[in-house]
Amino acid sequence: MTSELQRQKYMRRFATLDVNGSGFLELADYVTVAVNMCVASGVAADSTLGASLVNAYRQAFERLAGNSGSIEDARVDLQTFVDFMGSALAGRPDVFDLGIKPIADLIVDVCDIDRDHHLDESDFFRFLGSYAVSESEAMAAARRLGIGPTDLISREEFVDHSRNFYCGDDPSDPGNWLFGDISVLIEG
Ligand SMILES: [Ca+2]
């Protein structure tokens, strides 16, 4: 059962992933996000780490799009995405740990430029800046997650926030804010 909060979060997630603004999710959106993250962090997209991230995003889209025809031509609309995420991930941290945690770990590997196993503010802004997220929304997210000029989050904290974003149903959980300002969705 998908709650209204979870549905709102998946709608928000759809908007952040549609980086080409087509109104659909396509393979190009997922690959663009991964390449953006690599380029912004100084990681070559064809390096071992960069290719791992791009491949992980590609596989995430392949899971979403299913087996219907060519993956290059596949388009996923908002309702399909929300239904897919709800049935796969709402209340299912075990599914997150199998399917999405590896991507979250790769994101930290790419964005954690100084290799201290923490994300600082600039690391986090590079992460969110790879998606269709405005700077003001990224700032709001950082503050809610406790990330500031001198406040870092650990790899484990980042993964926990990700898990709570995708699976959780607690309106007060800061993980709800991982992909930007969600106050209107929660409180409006
Ligand atoms: Ca798109």
Residues whose N, C-alpha, C, O or C-beta is under 5 A from the ligand:
A	BS01	CA	D18 V19 N20 G21 S22 G23 F24 L25 E26 D29
